[in-house]
Amino acid sequence: MTIFTRTLVAAAIATTAALPLSAQEAPSSMTISTASPGGVYAVYGEGLAQLISSEVGIPTSTRQTQGPAQNLVLLKSGQTELAMTTAGPAYEAMNGLLELDPGNSYHDLRALFSMYPTPFQMVALADGGISSLQHLDGKRVGAGPRSGTGGIYWERWLDDLEIGAALQYGGIGDQASQLADGRLDAVILAGGVPHPSISELENTQDVTIFGMSDETVEGILDTNPYVVEFNIPQGTYTSPQQDLSTVAMWNFVVVDASMSDAVAYEITKAVIEGNARMISTHAAAKDTIAENILRNTFIPLHPGAARYYEEIGFSIPAAIAPR
């Protein structure tokens, strides 16, 4: 991969001229599809909408959804202008494998920027004796929204591991409350770190936050090409006394190829150059930086976004070149 040094990138950013948006190019408003309340998507999306509204000048709001898979369906059908998604659903949508839209390949999916990696996380009450995935066998387990990243992939992976958990689906915030009330034995989710629902549980309950075994990590990586290894560093949460091994998927903001080049350019520029503002919204945005567009290995860049990255010194790999 080829990137400029940070000094050169900063200099290029300082001299990059904004593209004026014509009335034909700029929609009167836009919507960002996010996820259910209580997760990082909802918080990050609000900050993103505010930044685009103020810096690009297009009034932008959020739409709460069931998560990445539904976001892609909404984007494809023209019901939203920007969608937050993870690598797995994006890969499946492009290849006609998305459970919510089987057999229909999304050829016009285009990426603007990488958000952050979403690790798969597990939490239980400390007095429940649950400290590994294997302990979930026969337990009542919240897995987030059914069509969310956690809901989709946890069901598959637990089945592969022959763990017979009784999965229940719903908003992460509500499921965290059910865990605290004893109506669930554990919650397993996919979300940025620190995850608000887990942090809130730590503040009110004695909890066990646990990771995956090396064998489990290796098995998931072998069968899921869009998944990466991930360590949740000690200190992310209060209770774990060591790093936690798990897996993750990168998140991206994607649009339809029909978005004008000028709008895609201005949104990408505003977000990358407004990183400090995004971090003030949620700490996960520390990874919303130009270099991480190279974490994307298969979603074509929108030509407007590609223009911005090239102006600040990036060489676009063929695998994600505009098409």
N, C-alpha and C positions, 0 to 999 in steps of 0.2 A: 504494500500500500504506500502511496506517496502523499505526504502532506507538507505544507510549509512549516517552518518553525513558528512557534507562537508569536515571536516578534514580527515576522513577516505577515502572519495572518492578521495581527492587530493593525498593522499599517494598512493592509489591503482593506480591512473593514472601515477604517477611518476615511478612505478615499472612495469607497463604493457609493455611487450616486443612486438615489432612489428613483424608481420608475413612476412617473405620474400616472395615476389611474384615471382612465376616461370613464364617462358615464356608462358606456357600453361594457367596459371591463369590470367595473365594480358593482356587485349586487347591492341592493338596498339594505340587505341584512344577511346574516349567515347563522347557521346553527352548528354547534359541535356536539356530536353524540358521545356520551361518556359511559356511565355505568350506574349501579345502584348507590344510594347514600351509604356513607360509612367507610368507603374505600378511597384509595389514592386517586383513582380516575376522577371521581367527583370533585375533589379538592383541586387537583391539577387543572382540570378542565375549566373550572371557574376562573382561575388565574389566567389561563390561556385566553379565554373569552374576553376578559378585561383588557389584557395586553393588546390583542388584535383590535378591539374597539377603539382604544386610545391611540395606538401607534400606526395602524393601517387606515383607520378612519371608517371602517365598516362595522356598524352595530352588530355585535355577535353575542349569542346566548348559548346556554348549554341545554341539552336534552338528556334526562336520565333514562337509561336503558338497562337491558339485561347484560350488557357488556360487549366485548370485542366482536363476537360472531354476529350479534344483532346489528351492531354498528355498521358492519360491512354490508349487510342486507339493506339497511336504510340508505347507505351511501349509493349502492348500485341502483336503487329504485328512485334516486333523486330526492329523498326525504330529508337529507342532511347534506351539508356542504363539506364538512370535515369530520373525520372519524378517528377515534383512538382505538388502536388494535394491537394485539400481540402477534408475534411471528407465526405461531401455529395456525390460528384461524386465517391469517392472511395467506399463508402457504396453501391451505386447503381451499380457500375461496378461489385462488388463481388456478387451481387444478381441478375444480369442479367437485371437491370432496367435502364442502362445508355441510354439516348436518342440517342446518337451517335452510339450505338452498341446494340440495343434492343435484349433481349432474350439470350445474350451470357454472361455467368458468368465468371468473371476473377478469377479463383481459384488459380492462381500462383502469385498473387499480394503480395509483401512482403515489409515491412517498414524498413527503416534504422534509421531515427531520426525524431523528431518533429521540425518544423521550428518556427512557431509563430501562434497566432490566427489571422484570417482575419475577421475584423468587417465589417458589412454592413453600408455604409456611404452615406449621402445625402448632396448635396450642390446646391444652387441656387444663382442668383444675388440678392443683397439686395433689389433693387428697383422692383423686380418682385412680392413681397408679398407672397412668398412661404416659409412656415416655418414648414410644417408638411407633412406627406405622403398624407393625405386627400386633401391637396391643389394641388396635382399632377393630379387630375381628369381633363381630357380634355387637359392636357398640353403635350408639346413635350419634351420627357424625354430620355436622353442618358443612356443606361444601360450596356455599355461596350460590349465586343465581345459576339456574340450570343451564342457561346458554352462555354463561360467563366462562372465562378461561379456566378457572378452578373447577367449576362444575363439569365441564367437558372432559378435561384431562385427568382429573382425579378419578373419575368413574372408570376410565380406561385403564389407568395405571394400577389402581387397587385390584381390578379384575385380573390384570396380568400377574400381580403378586399373590393372587388367590387369597385376598383379604376380604372377608365377607362383612364389611361394614354396612350398616343401614343408613345410607346417605339421605339427607334431607336438603332441600334447596330453598333459597330465599336470600334476602339482602344480608350482607355481612354484618352490618350494624345490629340488625334484629337477631341474627344468630349468635352474635357475641353476648347479647342480653340473655338468650336462651341458655347458653353455656353457664353464665353466671347464676341463673336461676335453677340449674340442675336439670333442665329439660333436654339438654344435649350433653354428651359425654366428652366431645371434642369438636373443634372447628379446624378444618383444613381449607386453605384458601390460596389464591394467587394474587399477590399485590405488592406494591412498592414498600420499601423499608425506610423508616419504621412505619409499620401499618397502624393507622389511627385506632382501629378496633382492638388490636393486640395491646397497644400502649395503654388504652383506657382500661382494658381488663387487668393489666398489671397494677394499675393505680387503685383498683378496688378489690382484687381477689389475689389469692396465692395461686399462681399458675405454673405450669411446666411448658416451656417453649422448647421444642425438640427438632432435631434434624433428621437426615436420612443416612443410612449406612452406605459405605463405599460401594457395596455390591448393588444396592438399589440404584444409586446414582449412575453407575456404569451401565446397568440394564436399560435405564430410561434413555441415556445418551445413545446407546447402540440402535435404538428403534425409532428415535425422533430426531431427524436431522436439523430441526429448527430450535432445539433445546441446547443450552449451554450449562456448564458446571458453575455453581455459585456458592460462595461462603458468606453467611451473615455474620459480620464481625462482632466479637464480644464488645459490649457497650452499646450496641444498637438498641437492645432492650436491657432492663435492669437485672432480670433473674438469671439468664444463662451465664455461666462462668467460663465459657469457652466459645470459640467460633462454631457455627452450626453449618454443616455441609448440607446442600440441597441442590436443586436445579432451577433454572430460570429461563424465561423467554424475554427477548427484547421487545419493547413497545415502540410503535411508530404512529405519527399522525399522517394519515393518508387522505387523498382526495381522488375525485374522478378525473380522468384525462381531459374532460371538457372544461375544467377550470381554466380561466385565462392565464397566460404566462405571467402577466404583470401582477395579478393577485397572488399567485403562488410564490412569485419572487418576493413580494413585499411581506407576506406572512412569514416566510422562511427567514428573511433578513431580520424582521422585528423580533422573532423568537430567539434566534441565535445571539443577536446583539443585546437582547433583553434578559440574558441569563440570570443576572443578579435579581431582577424583579421576579422571575419565575422561582428562583430558590426561596425568596421570601414567602412565596405561596406554599411550597412544600419542598423539603430537603431533597426529595428524589430528583428534582430538576437539576441537581448538580451534574447529572449526566446528560443534560440536554445541551450538548455542545457540538460544534461543527465536526470535530474529529469522529464522533460516534455515528455519523451517517454511514461510515464504513462497517459498522456492525450489521448493516442491512446487506444481505448477500443475494437477494432474489427479487425484491420489489423494484420495478423500474422507477427512477426518479421522474418527477414532473419536470418538463423542460425549464419552467421558471425557477424551480428550486435548484436544478443543476447549474443554471446560469450563475446563481449566487455562489454556490460552492466553487465553481471554476474561477470566479472573480477574486475569491480570497485564497486561491492557490491550490485547490484540490484537483487531483486527477481522478476522474470518475471511472471506476472499474467497468469493464464491458458488461458484467452480469447485471448491473443496475443502471446502465446508460439509458437515457430517454429513448422511447420508441413510439 
